[in-house]
Amino acid sequence: MRRNGKASSDKQRRAKRDPSPYPKGWNRKRAQAVIDHYENQSDNDAIAEAEAAYNAVTTAMIAVPVQLVSEVDRLIARRAG
């Protein structure tokens, strides 16, 4: 143990770290807010949100063969910068 009880506070600090890898710009608080939103959303609100996304003119819903999903993800990521 280190002097002045420093070892135990270092262990506590390390134990509190979230091991989840988050995308750039995300953290535990932001991820939890999204989780809370969807866990507390009513069925009617979820349906309305899905319908709005489906009807959006700025996005397209497409079917992609499973073998191509990773390639499509790479293309989208490259385009997004």
Secondary structure by P-SEA (a helix, b strand, c coil): ccccaaaaaaaaaaaacccccccccccaaaaaaaaaaaaaccaaaaaaaaaaaaacccbbbbbbcccaaaaaaaaaaaaac
